[in-house]
Amino acid sequence: MEKRVLLFIFLTFLVLYAYQALFMPPVPPPDQQEAPAGIGVVDQATTEAEPEVAQGPADDLATAPAVETLPTAEVVQGDTQERDVRVETTNVVAVFTNRGALLKSWRLKNYLDEFGEPLDLVATELMGASPLPFSLVTSDPAVTSALNTALFSVRGAPQGGIQTTPTALTFDYQDSAGLSASKTFRLEPASYVIEFQSRVTQGGEALQLQIAWGPAVGNPRPSVTRWAKSDGGLTYGNGELTRFSVDDIVGEPSHQGTFAYAGVDDHYFLTGAIHPGESTVTYRRITVPPADPASGELYAVAWSIQGDNLPQPLAFFAGPKDFDVLEAVDLDLVRAIDFGIFAVIVVPLLRTLNWIYGFIGNYGWSIVLLTIIINAVMFPLRHKSVVSMRKMQEIQPEAKAIQERYAKLKSSDPAKQKMNQELMALYRERGVNPAGGCLPMLLTMPVLFAFYSLLTVAIELRGAPFFLWIHDLSVPDPYFVTPVLMGASQMWQQWMTPMAGVDPTQQKVMRLMPLMFMFFMLWLPAGVTLYWLVSNVWTIGQTYLTNYLIGPPIVKVVRPPAERRVKRAGAGQTKAAAEEK
């Protein structure tokens, strides 16, 4: 029965690996499409009628063609020079520019990028070639251009330091041509939510606006691991979460509905509008050729939202996909974290992991301790499984003898049914359940796979060090030490597994499985391989303990029928010869 459990685990990992390799291919080079009026974009979703246009080098992004502007009009209310407004809260450092009253930078103080700096969720590398967050788009390209290039006056700018109370910034602009615009941003002192309110009038008439965020979430960058989720769109409405890959965006860029939230996310971060209601969300793919052509093109996903009755103000979330952070904003927002089919188990495990971390202060050792706790809880089930397999091992010679007596019969022969009856009678007599070895192990699988899912998506592990060479538990072990140790422990565990009744071909496959597991683990996050290594070590120790408690197997040797007849006759004589005497 043990070989079935191992085969089940192996096939499950094979399915996970094949899904990632086959159904998440590299993004193909996109086509060129005309950008929204008044906003330059590097590359967007294409239609079938438009020809493919080659992408230029990254350095040429700033050379986007100039947008149409309104006829020269006297500025009634605005500013005379461009300047930035910096707002620092407990969690973020936001920088606004008065040119267009746009968000220029949104740095997360508690999350670092690859250079050790606070991560910026605004695509600063594409600045000047793509819209900045909170750009406004109208039906008139000239008005759109004016709104996003005019110098606004600023009210409510903080004096400096970390803000401990809500901060409200108001940007105003008005010219003699009748264009009037007002934008208000409100930031809470300990939140990743920014409330946005806008009003634009032309000749006293309010204009319908589309709010464009631009590329999200952050600067285009290659994924550190093939298992990490790339940028993509998502919407949540009517209790259903829908995700859109880059290919989906090219085929269908716009989505209309009544949404609880909508935006763009990657593996660890989310940018989205909260409770926009009935609205239309539009996504666009933006590509940037990297500095190293061998690494392939980088891409980002730009998005915008519009609706006749968007809430005023409308809240936007731009921050980490941390369960507690998202739950504090909106309970439905936690669904943006892809915990998989075992989410009901993952959440308690995540809370337990964070609770342990509160005492230990190291997520690596927290994973070790939680793995030990989980295996200790599952000790009775595994013990029962080993005991059941031991009983099966003890009756294996008798079961094999029964099978050999019917080996020459075809499976369609009615007499073949007697073999099953004899086997079942043997199981009842010895108190053996044929499924007793597999069933307890299968019951533990949801917990094991839930923990696996937790370790691959939890943002808590992003940048979390363990010790020595492991500086980030969310990326693969740079020196492959833990995968190799995991493979060695798997081979040790395999060596301890009895192979009685397994044909030679299956034995060879079973011996190769630890090497296959080790190969899979090479590119998995170090936290996952650490968990699997500790589980293997625990299982090895538990197997030794169980074998000590139940003692060595008592295997009964079953002699062939002819030998039994000779033995009963005595001294090598047949039964008939003995009776003649």
C-alpha positions in Angstrom: 0.0 0.0 0.0 2.9 2.3 0.6 3.9 2.3 -3.0 0.4 3.6 -3.9 0.8 6.5 -1.5 4.2 7.4 -3.0 2.8 7.1 -6.5 -0.1 9.3 -5.6 2.3 12.0 -4.2 4.5 11.7 -7.3 1.7 12.0 -9.8 0.3 15.0 -7.9 3.6 16.8 -8.1 3.9 15.8 -11.7 0.5 17.4 -12.4 1.5 20.6 -10.6 4.8 20.7 -12.6 3.1 20.0 -15.9 0.4 22.6 -15.3 3.0 25.3 -14.7 5.2 24.2 -17.6 2.5 23.7 -20.2 -0.4 26.0 -19.3 1.6 29.1 -18.3 3.9 29.7 -21.3 6.1 32.7 -21.8 4.2 35.8 -23.0 4.4 36.2 -26.8 5.4 39.6 -28.3 2.4 41.8 -28.3 1.1 44.0 -31.1 0.7 47.7 -31.3 -2.5 49.6 -30.8 -3.4 53.3 -30.7 -3.3 54.6 -27.2 -6.2 56.4 -25.5 -6.4 60.0 -26.6 -4.0 62.2 -24.8 -2.0 59.5 -23.1 1.2 57.9 -24.6 1.5 54.1 -24.1 4.4 51.9 -25.2 2.2 49.0 -26.4 -1.4 47.9 -26.0 -3.9 45.2 -26.9 -4.4 44.9 -30.7 -7.3 44.3 -32.9 -7.3 41.9 -35.9 -7.5 44.8 -38.4 -4.3 46.5 -37.2 -0.9 45.3 -38.5 1.9 44.2 -36.2 4.4 46.9 -35.4 8.0 46.1 -34.1 8.8 47.3 -30.7 11.6 49.9 -30.3 14.3 49.9 -27.7 13.5 50.8 -24.1 15.5 54.0 -24.3 13.1 55.3 -27.0 10.1 55.1 -24.7 10.3 58.7 -23.7 10.1 59.8 -27.4 6.3 59.2 -27.6 4.6 61.7 -30.0 3.3 64.8 -28.5 -0.4 64.9 -27.7 -2.9 67.4 -28.9 -3.4 70.4 -26.6 -6.1 73.0 -26.2 -5.8 76.4 -27.8 -3.8 78.7 -25.5 -6.0 79.9 -22.7 -5.2 82.1 -19.7 -4.8 80.2 -16.5 -7.2 81.4 -13.9 -6.2 79.0 -11.2 -3.1 76.9 -11.1 0.6 77.0 -10.5 3.5 78.6 -12.3 6.1 75.8 -11.9 6.1 72.0 -11.6 6.7 70.6 -8.1 6.3 67.5 -6.1 4.3 66.9 -2.9 5.6 64.2 -0.6 3.4 62.4 1.9 4.8 59.8 4.2 2.6 57.6 6.4 3.4 54.6 8.5 3.3 52.2 5.5 3.9 54.2 2.4 5.8 57.2 0.9 3.6 58.8 -1.7 4.9 61.5 -4.1 2.4 63.6 -6.1 3.2 65.9 -8.9 1.2 69.1 -9.6 1.5 68.5 -13.3 -1.8 66.8 -14.0 -2.3 66.2 -10.2 -1.0 62.7 -10.6 0.6 60.1 -8.4 4.2 59.9 -9.2 5.4 57.3 -6.7 3.9 54.9 -4.2 6.6 53.2 -2.2 5.9 50.5 0.3 8.1 51.0 3.3 7.8 47.5 4.6 8.6 45.7 1.3 11.9 46.1 -0.6 12.7 45.6 -4.2 15.7 43.8 -5.7 18.0 46.7 -4.8 17.0 46.9 -1.2 14.9 50.0 -1.6 11.2 50.4 -0.7 9.2 48.8 -3.5 7.4 51.3 -5.8 4.1 50.2 -7.2 4.2 53.0 -9.8 6.0 52.1 -13.0 8.6 54.8 -12.8 10.6 53.3 -15.6 7.8 54.0 -18.0 7.2 57.6 -16.7 6.6 59.9 -19.7 5.7 57.1 -22.0 2.6 55.8 -20.2 -0.1 57.3 -17.9 0.6 57.9 -14.3 -2.0 56.8 -11.7 -5.1 58.9 -11.6 -4.8 60.3 -15.1 -8.2 61.4 -16.4 -9.5 60.5 -19.9 -12.5 62.3 -21.5 -14.1 62.0 -24.9 -12.2 65.1 -26.1 -8.5 64.4 -26.7 -7.6 68.1 -26.3 -9.3 68.2 -22.8 -7.6 65.0 -21.9 -4.2 66.4 -22.8 -4.9 69.6 -20.8 -6.0 67.7 -17.7 -2.9 65.6 -17.6 -0.3 68.3 -18.4 -1.7 71.4 -16.7 0.0 72.7 -13.5 -2.5 72.5 -10.6 -2.4 74.5 -7.5 -2.1 72.5 -4.3 -3.9 72.7 -0.9 -3.3 70.7 2.2 0.4 69.8 1.5 2.0 68.4 4.7 5.0 70.1 6.2 7.0 66.9 6.5 7.6 63.9 8.7 5.4 60.8 9.2 1.7 61.8 9.1 -0.2 60.4 12.1 -3.6 61.8 11.1 -5.5 61.6 7.8 -4.0 63.7 5.0 -6.1 65.4 2.3 -4.5 66.9 -0.7 -6.6 69.0 -3.1 -5.4 70.0 -6.6 -7.3 72.7 -8.5 -7.1 74.1 -12.1 -9.1 76.5 -14.1 -8.5 78.4 -17.3 -10.3 81.1 -19.3 -11.5 78.6 -21.8 -14.0 77.2 -19.3 -12.1 74.1 -18.2 -12.2 73.6 -14.5 -10.8 70.5 -12.6 -10.5 69.5 -9.0 -8.8 66.4 -7.6 -8.7 65.4 -4.0 -6.6 62.6 -2.5 -7.1 61.3 1.1 -4.5 59.1 2.8 -5.0 57.3 6.1 -2.0 57.2 8.5 -1.7 53.4 8.6 -3.3 52.1 5.4 -2.6 51.2 1.8 -5.9 52.8 0.7 -6.1 56.1 -1.1 -9.4 57.8 -1.6 -9.8 59.8 -4.8 -12.4 62.3 -5.8 -12.5 64.3 -9.0 -14.7 66.7 -10.8 -14.1 68.2 -14.3 -16.4 70.7 -16.0 -16.2 72.3 -19.4 -18.2 75.5 -19.8 -20.0 74.6 -16.6 -21.0 71.1 -17.8 -19.7 68.1 -15.9 -17.7 65.7 -18.1 -17.8 61.9 -18.0 -14.4 60.7 -16.8 -12.3 57.6 -17.1 -9.7 57.1 -14.4 -6.5 55.5 -15.7 -4.0 54.0 -13.3 -1.5 53.0 -16.0 1.0 50.1 -15.6 0.6 48.0 -12.5 1.9 46.7 -10.2 5.3 48.4 -10.3 8.1 48.4 -12.8 8.3 45.5 -15.3 10.7 42.9 -14.0 11.5 39.3 -14.7 10.0 36.8 -12.3 12.5 35.4 -9.7 10.9 32.0 -10.0 8.8 30.3 -12.6 6.2 29.5 -10.0 5.4 33.1 -9.3 2.2 34.6 -10.7 2.8 37.3 -13.4 0.9 40.5 -13.7 -2.7 40.1 -14.7 -6.2 41.6 -14.3 -8.8 40.5 -11.8 -12.4 41.4 -11.0 -14.6 40.3 -8.2 -18.4 40.5 -8.4 -21.4 38.5 -7.5 -19.3 36.2 -5.4 -17.0 35.2 -8.3 -13.4 36.1 -8.8 -12.2 36.2 -12.4 -8.6 36.5 -13.5 -7.3 37.6 -16.9 -3.9 36.6 -18.2 -2.0 38.7 -20.7 -3.4 36.6 -23.6 -6.9 37.1 -22.2 -6.4 40.9 -22.1 -5.3 40.9 -25.8 -8.4 39.1 -26.8 -10.9 40.9 -24.6 -9.5 44.1 -23.0 -12.7 45.5 -21.5 -15.0 43.9 -18.9 -18.3 45.4 -17.6 -20.2 44.4 -14.5 -21.0 45.3 -10.9 -17.7 44.8 -9.1 -16.8 44.6 -5.4 -13.2 45.3 -6.6 -11.3 45.3 -9.9 -7.7 45.9 -10.8 -4.3 44.3 -11.4 -2.3 41.9 -9.3 0.8 39.8 -9.4 2.1 37.1 -7.0 2.4 39.4 -4.0 0.8 42.8 -4.7 -2.5 44.3 -5.7 -3.7 47.6 -7.2 -7.4 48.0 -7.6 -10.5 50.0 -7.1 -12.7 49.0 -4.2 -16.5 48.9 -4.5 -16.7 50.8 -7.8 -20.2 49.3 -8.4 -21.4 49.1 -12.0 -18.4 50.0 -14.1 -16.2 49.1 -17.0 -12.6 48.0 -16.5 -10.2 48.1 -19.4 -6.8 46.4 -19.5 -3.9 46.9 -21.8 -0.6 45.1 -22.2 2.5 47.2 -22.2 5.9 45.7 -23.2 9.4 47.0 -22.6 12.4 45.3 -24.2 14.9 44.5 -21.4 18.5 45.7 -21.3 19.6 42.1 -21.9 17.8 40.7 -25.0 18.6 37.1 -23.9 16.2 37.5 -20.9 13.2 38.1 -23.2 10.7 41.0 -23.1 9.3 42.5 -19.9 5.7 43.5 -19.7 3.2 45.2 -17.5 -0.5 45.5 -17.4 -2.2 49.0 -17.5 -5.7 49.4 -16.4 -8.4 52.0 -16.2 -12.0 52.2 -14.9 -15.0 54.3 -15.8 -18.7 54.3 -15.0 -21.7 56.6 -14.9 -22.1 56.4 -11.2 -18.7 55.8 -9.7 -18.6 56.5 -6.0 -17.3 59.8 -4.9 -14.8 59.4 -3.4 -13.6 56.1 -4.9 -11.2 54.1 -2.8 -8.1 52.5 -4.4 -6.0 49.8 -2.7 -2.3 49.6 -3.7 -0.4 47.3 -1.4 0.6 43.8 -0.4 -1.6 40.7 -0.6 -1.3 40.2 3.1 -4.3 38.4 4.5 -4.7 40.6 7.6 -4.2 43.8 5.6 -6.7 42.8 3.0 -9.2 41.6 5.6 -9.0 44.9 7.4 -9.9 46.7 4.2 -12.6 44.4 2.9 -13.3 40.7 3.8 -13.9 39.8 0.1 -10.5 41.3 -0.8 -8.7 38.3 0.7 -10.0 36.2 -2.2 -7.3 37.9 -4.3 -4.8 35.6 -2.6 -4.8 32.4 -4.6 -4.8 29.8 -1.8 -6.1 27.1 -4.1 -8.8 24.5 -3.3 -7.7 24.0 0.3 -8.1 27.7 1.3 -10.3 26.6 4.3 -7.2 24.9 5.7 -4.6 27.4 4.5 -6.0 30.3 6.5 -5.7 28.6 9.9 -2.2 27.4 9.0 -1.2 30.9 8.0 -2.5 32.4 11.2 -0.6 29.7 13.2 2.6 30.4 11.2 2.3 34.1 12.0 1.6 33.3 15.6 4.7 31.2 15.9 6.7 33.9 14.1 5.6 36.4 16.8 7.6 34.3 19.3 10.5 33.1 17.2 11.1 36.1 14.9 12.3 33.9 12.0 10.0 32.5 9.4 12.5 29.7 8.6 12.4 28.3 12.1 8.7 29.0 12.2 8.2 26.7 9.2 10.3 24.0 11.0 8.3 24.2 14.2 4.9 24.3 12.4 5.9 21.3 10.3 6.8 19.4 13.5 3.5 20.4 15.0 1.5 19.2 11.9 3.4 15.9 11.8 2.9 15.4 15.5 -0.8 15.9 15.1 -0.9 13.4 12.2 1.3 10.9 14.1 -1.7 8.6 15.0 -2.8 8.4 11.4 0.7 7.6 10.1 1.2 5.1 12.9 -2.0 3.3 12.0 -0.9 3.3 8.4 2.4 1.7 9.2 0.8 -0.9 11.5 -1.7 -1.8 8.7 1.1 -2.1 6.2 3.0 -4.3 8.6 0.0 -6.7 8.9 -0.2 -6.8 5.1 3.5 -7.6 4.9 3.0 -10.5 7.4 0.2 -12.1 5.4 1.9 -11.4 2.1 3.2 -15.0 1.6 -0.2 -16.5 2.3 -1.9 -14.1 0.0 0.7 -14.8 -2.7 0.1 -18.5 -2.3 -3.6 -18.0 -2.9 -2.9 -15.9 -6.0 -0.5 -18.5 -7.4 -3.1 -21.3 -7.2 -5.4 -19.2 -9.5 -2.6 -17.7 -11.6 -3.4 -19.9 -14.6 -7.0 -19.0 -14.7 -8.3 -16.2 -17.0 -9.8 -13.2 -15.4 -13.2 -14.0 -17.1 -13.2 -17.5 -15.5 -15.9 -17.7 -12.8 -13.5 -19.8 -10.7 -11.3 -16.7 -10.5 -13.8 -15.2 -8.1 -12.9 -17.8 -5.5 -9.5 -16.2 -5.2 -11.0 -12.9 -4.1 -13.2 -14.8 -1.6 -10.2 -16.6 -0.2 -8.3 -13.3 0.1 -11.1 -11.6 1.8 -11.5 -14.5 4.2 -7.8 -14.3 5.0 -8.1 -10.5 5.6 -11.0 -11.1 8.0 -9.2 -13.9 9.8 -6.1 -11.8 10.4 -7.9 -8.5 11.0 -6.3 -6.7 8.1 -8.0 -3.9 6.1 -6.6 -3.8 2.6 -7.1 0.0 2.5 -5.7 0.6 6.0 -2.3 1.5 4.7 -3.5 4.1 2.2 -6.5 5.7 3.7 -4.8 7.3 6.8 -2.1 8.7 4.5 -4.7 10.1 2.1 -6.5 11.8 5.0 -3.3 13.8 5.7 -2.9 14.9 2.1 -5.2 18.0 2.2 -3.2 19.4 5.1 0.1 18.7 3.4 -0.9 20.3 0.1 -2.6 23.2 2.0 0.8 23.9 3.7 2.5 23.7 0.3 0.0 26.2 -1.1 0.6 28.5 1.9 4.4 28.5 1.5 4.2 29.3 -2.2 1.8 32.4 -2.0 2.3 33.9 1.5 3.8 37.3 1.2 5.2 36.9 4.7 8.0 34.8 3.2 8.9 37.4 0.6 12.4 38.5 1.5 12.3 36.6 4.8 15.8 35.1 5.6 16.4 31.8 7.3 20.1 31.4 8.0 23.5 31.4 6.3 23.0 31.3 2.5 19.2 31.4 2.5 18.3 35.1 2.5 14.8 34.8 1.0 12.4 31.9 1.6 10.2 32.8 -1.3 12.9 32.1 -4.0 14.7 28.8 -4.7 17.7 27.8 -2.6 20.6 29.5 -4.5 23.0 26.6 -3.9 20.4 23.8 -4.0 21.5 22.6 -0.6 18.0 22.0 0.8 16.7 20.2 -2.4 19.7 17.9 -2.3 19.2 17.1 1.4 15.5 16.6 0.7 16.3 14.1 -2.1 18.7 12.3 0.2 16.2 12.0 3.0 13.6 10.8 0.5 16.0 8.1 -0.6 16.5 7.1 3.0 12.8 7.0 3.5 12.4 4.9 0.4 15.1 2.5 1.5 13.1 1.9 4.7 9.9 1.1 2.8 9.3 -2.6 2.5 9.3 -3.8 -1.1 7.7 -7.2 -0.5 5.3 -8.2 -3.3 6.5 -5.4 -5.6 7.7 -6.5 -9.0 11.2 -5.5 -10.1 10.0 -2.9 -12.6 8.0 -1.1 -10.0 10.9 -1.3 -7.6 13.1 0.5 -10.1 10.5 3.3 -10.5 10.1 3.6 -6.8 13.9 4.0 -6.4 14.0 6.8 -9.0 11.2 8.8 -7.4 13.4 10.6 -4.8 15.6 11.9 -7.6 12.5 13.1 -9.5 11.2 14.9 -6.4 14.6 16.5 -5.9 14.5 17.7 -9.5 11.1 19.3 -9.0 12.3 21.0 -5.7 15.3 22.7 -7.4 13.1 25.6 -8.6 10.6 25.7 -5.8 10.8 28.3 -3.0 13.3 27.5 -0.3 10.5 27.6 2.2 8.7 24.7 0.5 11.9 22.6 0.3 12.6 23.3 3.9 9.1 22.1 4.9 9.5 18.9 2.8 12.9 18.2 4.2 11.7 18.5 7.8 8.7 16.3 7.0 10.9 13.6 5.6 13.2 13.7 8.6 10.2 13.4 10.9 8.8 10.5 8.9 12.1 8.7 9.1 12.2 9.1 12.9 8.6 8.1 13.3 9.1 5.0 11.2 12.0 3.9 13.4 9.8 4.6 16.5 6.9 2.7 15.1 9.0 -0.3 14.1 10.5 -0.3 17.6 7.0 -0.3 19.2 5.5 -3.0 17.1 8.6 -5.1 16.8 9.9 -7.0 13.7 7.4 -8.5 11.3 6.3 -12.1 11.9 6.3 -13.6 8.4 4.8 -17.1 8.0 6.5 -19.2 5.4 4.0 -21.1 3.3 5.2 -24.3 1.7 3.9 -25.4 -1.7 1.1 -28.0 -1.6 3.3 -30.8 -3.0 5.8 -30.2 -0.2 3.1 -30.3 2.4 1.9 -33.7 1.1 5.4 -35.1 1.3 5.9 -33.8 4.8 2.7 -35.4 6.0 3.7 -38.8 4.5 7.1 -38.7 6.4 10.6 -39.6 5.4 10.2 -38.6 1.8 7.4 -41.1 1.1 4.2 -40.3 -0.6 0.9 -40.5 1.3 -0.1 -43.7 -0.6 3.1 -45.5 0.2 2.8 -44.6 3.8 -0.7 -46.0 4.0 0.5 -49.4 2.4 2.8 -49.8 5.3 
